[in-house]
Amino acid sequence: MNVDQFLRDPVSRRRFFAMSGVGVAGGSAAFLAACGDDDEESFAANDVEILNGALGLEFTAVAAYEAGAPFLEGELKDVGATFLAQEQEHVDGLTAAVRDLGGTAAVAKEMYDFPTLRNQRDVLRFANELENKAVAAYLDAVPKLSTGDLRRTVYTIVANEAEHISVLLGALEQPQVPQAFVTGSAS
């Protein structure tokens, strides 16, 4: 499937993001089980599940920037390398947070089912879609986290993902700050 088909097909996007772990970050059964239960272990287990869903997002972003790197040229090659490094920092930070909670951190998949990327524009559009989905999933997950420290960590990642979106929009010759509120897109 090419990038245009992928971006227009909500079923493919939902299937892709569910496979990458976005669905876990957005709606946690463990959270519902923990509601009304003051047991710290329940909250920690919920936090681990949410953070592991976020790790799925970040592993997907790392893989996407790696897959797109050969198509990027000039200044955008450096931008892509910077974004890749930042996504890896998100992986490292989330992995540490999961371990600090006593959990087992998720690991990257061996392979991701990305749409066919043929050129720089395809990469930029796909990366923008990923970043928007990440923002939406993180904003959905934040209120479900049990501590201010975890929420702060996630908010700092959201801010960075929003910066990525702004740069990607500029590279796509679109308004870099198209709205006053950053919400991502959850389609």
C-alpha positions in Angstrom: 0.0 0.0 0.0 1.4 3.4 -0.9 1.4 6.4 1.5 -1.6 8.1 -0.1 -3.7 5.0 0.3 -2.5 4.5 3.8 -3.2 8.0 4.9 -6.7 8.0 3.4 -7.7 4.5 4.7 -8.8 4.8 8.4 -9.0 1.0 8.7 -5.3 0.6 7.7 -4.3 3.4 10.1 -6.2 1.9 13.0 -4.8 -1.6 12.3 -1.3 -0.2 12.0 -1.5 1.8 15.2 -3.2 -1.0 17.2 -0.3 -3.3 16.1 2.2 -0.7 17.2 0.7 -0.4 20.7 -1.2 2.9 20.4 -4.4 1.2 21.4 -2.9 0.1 24.7 -1.8 3.6 25.6 -5.3 5.0 24.8 -7.5 2.5 26.7 -6.2 0.3 29.5 -8.3 -2.5 31.0 -5.9 -2.5 33.9 -6.8 1.1 34.6 -10.5 0.2 34.8 -9.6 -2.7 37.1 -7.6 -0.3 39.4 -10.4 2.2 39.7 -11.6 2.4 43.3 -8.7 0.2 44.4 -6.1 2.1 46.4 -3.6 -0.7 46.1 -0.3 0.8 44.8 0.5 -2.4 42.9 -2.6 -2.0 40.8 -1.7 1.6 40.0 1.9 0.5 39.2 0.6 -2.3 36.9 -1.7 0.2 35.2 1.2 2.6 34.7 3.4 -0.1 33.4 0.8 -1.1 30.8 0.3 2.5 29.7 4.0 3.1 29.5 4.5 -0.1 27.5 1.9 1.1 25.1 3.9 4.4 24.8 7.0 2.3 24.2 5.2 0.7 21.3 4.6 4.1 19.8 8.3 5.1 20.3 9.6 1.8 18.8 7.4 2.4 15.8 8.7 6.0 15.4 12.3 4.8 15.7 11.7 2.2 13.0 9.9 4.7 10.8 12.7 7.2 11.0 15.2 4.4 10.3 13.1 3.3 7.3 12.7 6.8 6.0 16.4 7.9 6.4 17.5 6.7 2.9 14.9 9.0 1.3 15.8 12.2 3.1 18.1 14.7 1.5 20.1 17.8 2.5 19.0 19.5 5.7 16.1 17.0 6.2 18.6 14.1 6.5 20.0 15.8 9.6 16.6 16.6 10.9 15.6 13.0 10.5 18.7 11.9 12.3 17.9 14.3 15.2 14.3 13.1 15.4 15.5 9.4 15.4 17.9 10.2 18.2 15.1 11.9 20.2 12.7 9.1 19.6 15.4 6.7 21.0 15.7 8.9 24.0 12.0 8.6 24.5 12.4 4.8 24.4 15.2 4.9 26.9 13.3 7.2 29.3 10.1 5.1 29.1 12.0 1.9 29.5 13.7 3.3 32.7 10.3 4.4 34.0 8.8 0.9 33.5 11.8 -0.6 35.2 11.5 1.9 38.1 7.9 0.7 38.6 9.2 -2.9 38.8 7.8 -3.8 35.4 9.2 -5.5 32.3 9.6 -3.1 29.5 8.2 -3.8 26.1 10.6 -4.5 23.3 10.7 -3.5 19.6 9.1 -5.7 17.0 11.4 -7.4 14.6 9.4 -5.9 11.7 6.8 -3.2 11.1 4.3 -3.1 8.4 4.8 0.4 7.0 3.2 1.8 3.8 5.6 1.8 0.9 7.8 4.8 1.1 9.1 6.0 -2.3 10.5 9.5 -1.7 11.2 12.2 0.8 7.6 13.5 0.6 6.2 10.1 1.5 8.5 9.9 4.5 7.6 13.4 5.7 3.8 12.7 5.4 4.1 9.3 7.1 6.3 10.7 9.9 3.8 13.6 10.4 1.0 11.0 10.7 2.9 9.0 13.2 3.8 12.1 15.3 0.1 13.2 15.3 -1.1 9.8 16.4 1.5 9.8 19.2 0.4 13.2 20.5 -3.3 12.0 20.5 -2.4 8.7 22.2 -0.2 10.4 24.8 -2.8 13.1 25.6 -5.4 10.3 26.1 -3.0 8.3 28.4 -1.8 11.2 30.6 -4.8 11.4 33.0 -4.7 7.6 33.5 -1.2 7.7 34.9 -1.0 7.6 38.7 1.8 10.0 39.5 2.7 13.6 38.6 6.2 12.5 37.8 4.9 10.0 35.1 2.5 12.6 33.7 5.4 15.2 33.5 7.5 12.7 31.7 4.8 12.0 29.1 4.0 15.7 28.7 7.6 16.5 27.9 7.5 13.8 25.2 4.2 15.3 23.9 5.9 18.7 23.6 8.8 17.1 21.7 6.4 15.3 19.3 4.6 18.6 18.7 7.9 20.2 17.8 8.5 17.4 15.3 5.1 18.0 13.8 5.8 21.7 13.4 9.1 20.9 11.6 7.5 18.2 9.4 4.7 20.6 8.4 7.2 23.2 7.4 9.1 20.7 5.3 5.8 19.8 3.7 5.2 23.5 2.9 2.2 23.7 5.2 1.5 26.1 8.1 3.9 25.0 10.9 1.5 26.1 13.7 -1.9 25.5 12.2 -3.9 25.8 15.4 -3.7 27.1 18.9 -4.2 23.8 20.6 -2.0 20.7 20.0 -4.3 17.6 20.1 -2.8 15.2 17.5 -5.3 13.3 15.4 -6.9 10.1 16.5 -8.5 9.0 13.3 
